[in-house]
């Protein structure tokens, strides 16, 4: 059962990461529509969201590396 849970967790992370990479533009556009920071222009908000988005993908990459290191 433990192996099944580990496989499901790995698959879910892989799927989520793949989805995020494949749909980056669509996700950024929707986030930018929902978030309004009055001190930033739309272009600046977009750059900020892209930076946060890239960090999220790095976390996925780090979690992949960490899980491979523990095996």
N, CA, C and O atoms as a printed pandas DataFrame, in Angstrom:
     atom_number atom_name residue_name chain_id  residue_number  x_coord  y_coord  z_coord
0              1         N          UNK        A               1    0.820   -1.193    0.000
1              2        CA          UNK        A               1    0.000    0.000    0.000
2              3         C          UNK        A               1    0.868    1.262    0.000
3              4         O          UNK        A               1    0.526    2.256   -0.640
4              5         N          UNK        A               2    1.991    1.216    0.720
5              6        CA          UNK        A               2    2.880    2.369    0.790
6              7         C          UNK        A               2    3.433    2.709   -0.601
7              8         O          UNK        A               2    3.550    3.881   -0.961
8              9         N          UNK        A               3    3.768    1.680   -1.369
9             10        CA          UNK        A               3    4.287    1.919   -2.721
10            11         C          UNK        A               3    3.231    2.558   -3.614
11            12         O          UNK        A               3    3.542    3.421   -4.434
12            13         N          UNK        A               4    1.987    2.132   -3.453
13            14        CA          UNK        A               4    0.897    2.707   -4.237
14            15         C          UNK        A               4    0.731    4.189   -3.907
15            16         O          UNK        A               4    0.586    5.017   -4.807
16            17         N          UNK        A               5    0.751    4.517   -2.634
17            18        CA          UNK        A               5    0.613    5.915   -2.208
18            19         C          UNK        A               5    1.772    6.745   -2.750
19            20         O          UNK        A               5    1.557    7.862   -3.223
20            21         N          UNK        A               6    2.982    6.229   -2.691
21            22        CA          UNK        A               6    4.155    6.938   -3.228
22            23         C          UNK        A               6    4.019    7.138   -4.729
23            24         O          UNK        A               6    4.351    8.205   -5.245
24            25         N          UNK        A               7    3.538    6.127   -5.427
25            26        CA          UNK        A               7    3.368    6.234   -6.878
26            27         C          UNK        A               7    2.322    7.296   -7.217
27            28         O          UNK        A               7    2.525    8.112   -8.116
28            29         N          UNK        A               8    1.202    7.279   -6.491
29            30        CA          UNK        A               8    0.142    8.261   -6.733
30            31         C          UNK        A               8    0.660    9.667   -6.465
31            32         O          UNK        A               8    0.390   10.581   -7.244
32            33         N          UNK        A               9    1.391    9.850   -5.389
33            34        CA          UNK        A               9    1.948   11.159   -5.064
34            35         C          UNK        A               9    2.898   11.624   -6.166
35            36         O          UNK        A               9    2.828   12.771   -6.608
36            37         N          UNK        A              10    3.783   10.733   -6.608
37            38        CA          UNK        A              10    4.711   11.076   -7.678
38            39         C          UNK        A              10    3.995   11.412   -8.972
39            40         O          UNK        A              10    4.359   12.363   -9.663
40            41         N          UNK        A              11    2.971   10.626   -9.300
41            42        CA          UNK        A              11    2.205   10.862  -10.518
42            43         C          UNK        A              11    1.468   12.197  -10.442
43            44         O          UNK        A              11    1.449   12.955  -11.412
44            45         N          UNK        A              12    0.863   12.482   -9.293
45            46        CA          UNK        A              12    0.118   13.736   -9.126
46            47         C          UNK        A              12    1.051   14.930   -9.284
47            48         O          UNK        A              12    0.697   15.904   -9.948
48            49         N          UNK        A              13    2.229   14.870   -8.687
49            50        CA          UNK        A              13    3.188   15.964   -8.815
50            51         C          UNK        A              13    3.646   16.129  -10.264
51            52         O          UNK        A              13    3.744   17.248  -10.767
52            53         N          UNK        A              14    3.924   15.018  -10.924
53            54        CA          UNK        A              14    4.352   15.055  -12.317
54            55         C          UNK        A              14    3.252   15.643  -13.199
55            56         O          UNK        A              14    3.524   16.461  -14.078
56            57         N          UNK        A              15    2.010   15.221  -12.958
57            58        CA          UNK        A              15    0.879   15.725  -13.738
58            59         C          UNK        A              15    0.681   17.220  -13.512
59            60         O          UNK        A              15    0.504   17.978  -14.465
60            61         N          UNK        A              16    0.712   17.641  -12.250
61            62        CA          UNK        A              16    0.515   19.061  -11.932
62            63         C          UNK        A              16    1.611   19.909  -12.567
63            64         O          UNK        A              16    1.334   20.957  -13.150
64            65         N          UNK        A              17    2.849   19.455  -12.451
65            66        CA          UNK        A              17    3.976   20.189  -13.033
66            67         C          UNK        A              17    3.834   20.276  -14.557
67            68         O          UNK        A              17    4.060   21.333  -15.147
68            69         N          UNK        A              18    3.468   19.191  -15.168
69            70        CA          UNK        A              18    3.281   19.169  -16.622
70            71         C          UNK        A              18    2.154   20.123  -17.033
71            72         O          UNK        A              18    2.281   20.858  -18.012
72            73         N          UNK        A              19    1.064   20.104  -16.282
73            74        CA          UNK        A              19   -0.058   20.988  -16.580
74            75         C          UNK        A              19    0.361   22.448  -16.461
75            76         O          UNK        A              19    0.033   23.265  -17.321
76            77         N          UNK        A              20    1.085   22.771  -15.397
77            78        CA          UNK        A              20    1.536   24.142  -15.201
78            79         C          UNK        A              20    2.447   24.597  -16.336
79            80         O          UNK        A              20    2.315   25.717  -16.829
80            81         N          UNK        A              21    3.366   23.738  -16.749
81            82        CA          UNK        A              21    4.283   24.101  -17.835
82            83         C          UNK        A              21    3.546   24.271  -19.154
83            84         O          UNK        A              21    3.839   25.190  -19.919
84            85         N          UNK        A              22    2.606   23.401  -19.418
85            86        CA          UNK        A              22    1.885   23.417  -20.686
86            87         C          UNK        A              22    0.945   24.616  -20.805
87            88         O          UNK        A              22    0.732   25.134  -21.901
88            89         N          UNK        A              23    0.388   25.052  -19.689
89            90        CA          UNK        A              23   -0.633   26.101  -19.711
90            91         C          UNK        A              23   -0.169   27.408  -19.081
91            92         O          UNK        A              23   -0.984   28.150  -18.533
92            93         N          UNK        A              24    1.115   27.698  -19.148
93            94        CA          UNK        A              24    1.686   28.865  -18.485
94            95         C          UNK        A              24    0.984   30.162  -18.885
95            96         O          UNK        A              24    0.542   30.914  -18.016
96            97         N          UNK        A              25    0.878   30.428  -20.160
97            98        CA          UNK        A              25    0.300   31.696  -20.622
98            99         C          UNK        A              25   -1.138   31.859  -20.139
99           100         O          UNK        A              25   -1.517   32.924  -19.652
100          101         N          UNK        A              26   -1.921   30.820  -20.272
101          102        CA          UNK        A              26   -3.325   30.862  -19.859
102          103         C          UNK        A              26   -3.434   31.124  -18.352
103          104         O          UNK        A              26   -4.276   31.911  -17.919
104          105         N          UNK        A              27   -2.595   30.474  -17.563
105          106        CA          UNK        A              27   -2.627   30.649  -16.110
106          107         C          UNK        A              27   -2.217   32.066  -15.732
107          108         O          UNK        A              27   -2.863   32.699  -14.898
108          109         N          UNK        A              28   -1.142   32.566  -16.345
109          110        CA          UNK        A              28   -0.668   33.919  -16.052
110          111         C          UNK        A              28   -1.737   34.954  -16.400
111          112         O          UNK        A              28   -1.980   35.880  -15.625
112          113         N          UNK        A              29   -2.370   34.805  -17.549
113          114        CA          UNK        A              29   -3.410   35.752  -17.974
114          115         C          UNK        A              29   -4.572   35.752  -16.980
115          116         O          UNK        A              29   -5.060   36.818  -16.604
116          117         N          UNK        A              30   -5.020   34.575  -16.555
117          118        CA          UNK        A              30   -6.138   34.504  -15.611
118          119         C          UNK        A              30   -5.750   35.071  -14.245
119          120         O          UNK        A              30   -6.541   35.771  -13.613
120          121         N          UNK        A              31   -4.549   34.771  -13.798
121          122        CA          UNK        A              31   -4.087   35.339  -12.535
122          123         C          UNK        A              31   -4.036   36.861  -12.611
123          124         O          UNK        A              31   -4.455   37.552  -11.682
124          125         N          UNK        A              32   -3.521   37.372  -13.718
125          126        CA          UNK        A              32   -3.390   38.817  -13.887
126          127         C          UNK        A              32   -4.758   39.500  -13.896
127          128         O          UNK        A              32   -4.889   40.626  -13.417
128          129         N          UNK        A              33   -5.776   38.828  -14.434
129          130        CA          UNK        A              33   -7.127   39.391  -14.432
130          131         C          UNK        A              33   -7.706   39.435  -13.014
131          132         O          UNK        A              33   -8.452   40.353  -12.673
132          133         N          UNK        A              34   -7.362   38.444  -12.196
133          134        CA          UNK        A              34   -7.911   38.356  -10.841
134          135         C          UNK        A              34   -7.172   39.243   -9.841
135          136         O          UNK        A              34   -7.751   39.675   -8.844
136          137         N          UNK        A              35   -5.903   39.512  -10.104
137          138        CA          UNK        A              35   -5.077   40.260   -9.155
138          139         C          UNK        A              35   -4.917   41.689   -9.646
139          140         O          UNK        A              35   -4.530   41.929  -10.789
140          141         N          UNK        A              36   -5.221   42.634   -8.764
141          142        CA          UNK        A              36   -5.052   44.043   -9.103
142          143         C          UNK        A              36   -4.219   44.710   -8.017
143          144         O          UNK        A              36   -4.681   44.900   -6.892
144          145         N          UNK        A              37   -3.006   45.055   -8.362
145          146        CA          UNK        A              37   -2.131   45.781   -7.448
146          147         C          UNK        A              37   -2.034   47.216   -7.967
147          148         O          UNK        A              37   -1.343   47.468   -8.955
148          149         N          UNK        A              38   -2.712   48.149   -7.319
149          150        CA          UNK        A              38   -2.791   49.521   -7.827
150          151         C          UNK        A              38   -1.441   50.209   -8.021
151          152         O          UNK        A              38   -1.328   51.131   -8.828
152          153         N          UNK        A              39   -0.426   49.772   -7.293
153          154        CA          UNK        A              39    0.877   50.429   -7.413
154          155         C          UNK        A              39    1.673   49.922   -8.615
155          156         O          UNK        A              39    2.722   50.478   -8.942
156          157         N          UNK        A              40    1.177   48.864   -9.278
157          158        CA          UNK        A              40    1.872   48.302  -10.433
158          159         C          UNK        A              40    1.019   48.425  -11.691
159          160         O          UNK        A              40   -0.209   48.361  -11.631
160          161         N          UNK        A              41    1.679   48.601  -12.817
161          162        CA          UNK        A              41    0.962   48.579  -14.094
162          163         C          UNK        A              41    0.642   47.127  -14.441
163          164         O          UNK        A              41    1.172   46.205  -13.822
164          165         N          UNK        A              42   -0.220   46.928  -15.427
165          166        CA          UNK        A              42   -0.567   45.566  -15.851
166          167         C          UNK        A              42    0.680   44.796  -16.292
167          168         O          UNK        A              42    0.826   43.609  -16.002
168          169         N          UNK        A              43    1.569   45.489  -16.992
169          170        CA          UNK        A              43    2.798   44.850  -17.466
170          171         C          UNK        A              43    3.671   44.418  -16.286
171          172         O          UNK        A              43    4.232   43.322  -16.289
172          173         N          UNK        A              44    3.780   45.286  -15.281
173          174        CA          UNK        A              44    4.573   44.953  -14.100
174          175         C          UNK        A              44    3.940   43.804  -13.321
175          176         O          UNK        A              44    4.642   42.925  -12.820
176          177         N          UNK        A              45    2.614   43.812  -13.222
177          178        CA          UNK        A              45    1.913   42.707  -12.564
178          179         C          UNK        A              45    2.204   41.398  -13.295
179          180         O          UNK        A              45    2.449   40.366  -12.670
180          181         N          UNK        A              46    2.176   41.453  -14.616
181          182        CA          UNK        A              46    2.463   40.260  -15.412
182          183         C          UNK        A              46    3.866   39.734  -15.144
183          184         O          UNK        A              46    4.062   38.528  -14.997
184          185         N          UNK        A              47    4.837   40.631  -15.081
185          186        CA          UNK        A              47    6.213   40.212  -14.796
186          187         C          UNK        A              47    6.327   39.607  -13.408
187          188         O          UNK        A              47    7.025   38.611  -13.217
188          189         N          UNK        A              48    5.643   40.203  -12.437
189          190        CA          UNK        A              48    5.655   39.681  -11.070
190          191         C          UNK        A              48    5.037   38.288  -11.021
191          192         O          UNK        A              48    5.585   37.379  -10.396
192          193         N          UNK        A              49    3.899   38.127  -11.682
193          194        CA          UNK        A              49    3.231   36.824  -11.696
194          195         C          UNK        A              49    4.085   35.767  -12.386
195          196         O          UNK        A              49    4.129   34.620  -11.942
196          197         N          UNK        A              50    4.766   36.144  -13.471
197          198        CA          UNK        A              50    5.652   35.198  -14.142
198          199         C          UNK        A              50    6.793   34.772  -13.237
199          200         O          UNK        A              50    7.188   33.606  -13.242
200          201         N          UNK        A              51    7.328   35.709  -12.459
201          202        CA          UNK        A              51    8.412   35.374  -11.533
202          203         C          UNK        A              51    7.921   34.404  -10.461
203          204         O          UNK        A              51    8.600   33.427  -10.145
204          205         N          UNK        A              52    6.744   34.673   -9.906
205          206        CA          UNK        A              52    6.175   33.775   -8.895
206          207         C          UNK        A              52    5.905   32.410   -9.520
207          208         O          UNK        A              52    6.175   31.376   -8.909
208          209         N          UNK        A              53    5.381   32.412  -10.713
209          210        CA          UNK        A              53    5.086   31.182  -11.440
210          211         C          UNK        A              53    6.357   30.346  -11.633
211          212         O          UNK        A              53    6.352   29.134  -11.420
212          213         N          UNK        A              54    7.439   31.010  -12.036
213          214        CA          UNK        A              54    8.713   30.316  -12.233
214          215         C          UNK        A              54    9.233   29.715  -10.930
215          216         O          UNK        A              54    9.812   28.629  -10.931
216          217         N          UNK        A              55    9.026   30.424   -9.819
217          218        CA          UNK        A              55    9.445   29.901   -8.517
218          219         C          UNK        A              55    8.635   28.653   -8.159
219          220         O          UNK        A              55    9.179   27.687   -7.623
220          221         N          UNK        A              56    7.353   28.680   -8.453
221          222        CA          UNK        A              56    6.510   27.503   -8.184
222          223         C          UNK        A              56    7.042   26.303   -8.969
223          224         O          UNK        A              56    7.132   25.203   -8.425
224          225         N          UNK        A              57    7.390   26.500  -10.228
225          226        CA          UNK        A              57    7.939   25.403  -11.025
226          227         C          UNK        A              57    9.278   24.925  -10.457
227          228         O          UNK        A              57    9.567   23.728  -10.487
228          229         N          UNK        A              58   10.096   25.846   -9.942
229          230        CA          UNK        A              58   11.355   25.457   -9.313
230          231         C          UNK        A              58   11.107   24.589   -8.084
231          232         O          UNK        A              58   11.846   23.638   -7.831
232          233         N          UNK        A              59   10.075   24.915   -7.329
233          234        CA          UNK        A              59    9.732   24.101   -6.153
234          235         C          UNK        A              59    9.372   22.690   -6.595
235          236         O          UNK        A              59    9.779   21.718   -5.959
236          237         N          UNK        A              60    8.612   22.569   -7.679
237          238        CA          UNK        A              60    8.300   21.239   -8.205
238          239         C          UNK        A              60    9.586   20.506   -8.596
239          240         O          UNK        A              60    9.747   19.324   -8.293
240          241         N          UNK        A              61   10.492   21.206   -9.264
241          242        CA          UNK        A              61   11.763   20.598   -9.664
242          243         C          UNK        A              61   12.570   20.168   -8.436
243          244         O          UNK        A              61   13.155   19.085   -8.418
244          245         N          UNK        A              62   12.595   21.021   -7.417
245          246        CA          UNK        A              62   13.313   20.694   -6.193
246          247         C          UNK        A              62   12.697   19.488   -5.491
247          248         O          UNK        A              62   13.413   18.648   -4.945
248          249         N          UNK        A              63   11.369   19.405   -5.506
249          250        CA          UNK        A              63   10.710   18.267   -4.854
250          251         C          UNK        A              63   11.001   16.983   -5.626
251          252         O          UNK        A              63   11.126   15.916   -5.025
252          253         N          UNK        A              64   11.110   17.076   -6.956
253          254        CA          UNK        A              64   11.491   15.903   -7.752
254          255         C          UNK        A              64   12.905   15.453   -7.379
255          256         O          UNK        A              64   13.150   14.263   -7.186
256          257         N          UNK        A              65   13.823   16.397   -7.281
257          258        CA          UNK        A              65   15.200   16.085   -6.945
258          259         C          UNK        A              65   15.292   15.508   -5.531
259          260         O          UNK        A              65   16.021   14.543   -5.301
260          261         N          UNK        A              66   14.568   16.086   -4.601
261          262        CA          UNK        A              66   14.609   15.618   -3.217
262          263         C          UNK        A              66   14.056   14.206   -3.102
263          264         O          UNK        A              66   14.593   13.387   -2.355
264          265         N          UNK        A              67   12.985   13.916   -3.836
265          266        CA          UNK        A              67   12.402   12.572   -3.743
266          267         C          UNK        A              67   13.324   11.542   -4.390
267          268         O          UNK        A              67   13.364   10.393   -3.951
268          269         N          UNK        A              68   14.062   11.931   -5.421
269          270        CA          UNK        A              68   15.003   11.005   -6.043
270          271         C          UNK        A              68   16.224   10.792   -5.152
271          272         O          UNK        A              68   16.795    9.702   -5.131
272          273         N          UNK        A              69   16.631   11.842   -4.408
273          274        CA          UNK        A              69   17.773   11.735   -3.514
274          275         C          UNK        A              69   17.502   10.821   -2.332
275          276         O          UNK        A              69   18.424   10.190   -1.816
276          277         N          UNK        A              70   16.253   10.739   -1.896
277          278        CA          UNK        A              70   15.907    9.926   -0.742
278          279         C          UNK        A              70   15.735    8.471   -1.086
279          280         O          UNK        A              70   15.628    7.633   -0.190
280          281         N          UNK        A              71   15.707    8.153   -2.357
281          282        CA          UNK        A              71   15.506    6.749   -2.755
282          283         C          UNK        A              71   16.830    6.044   -2.917
283          284         O          UNK        A              71   16.862    4.859   -3.247
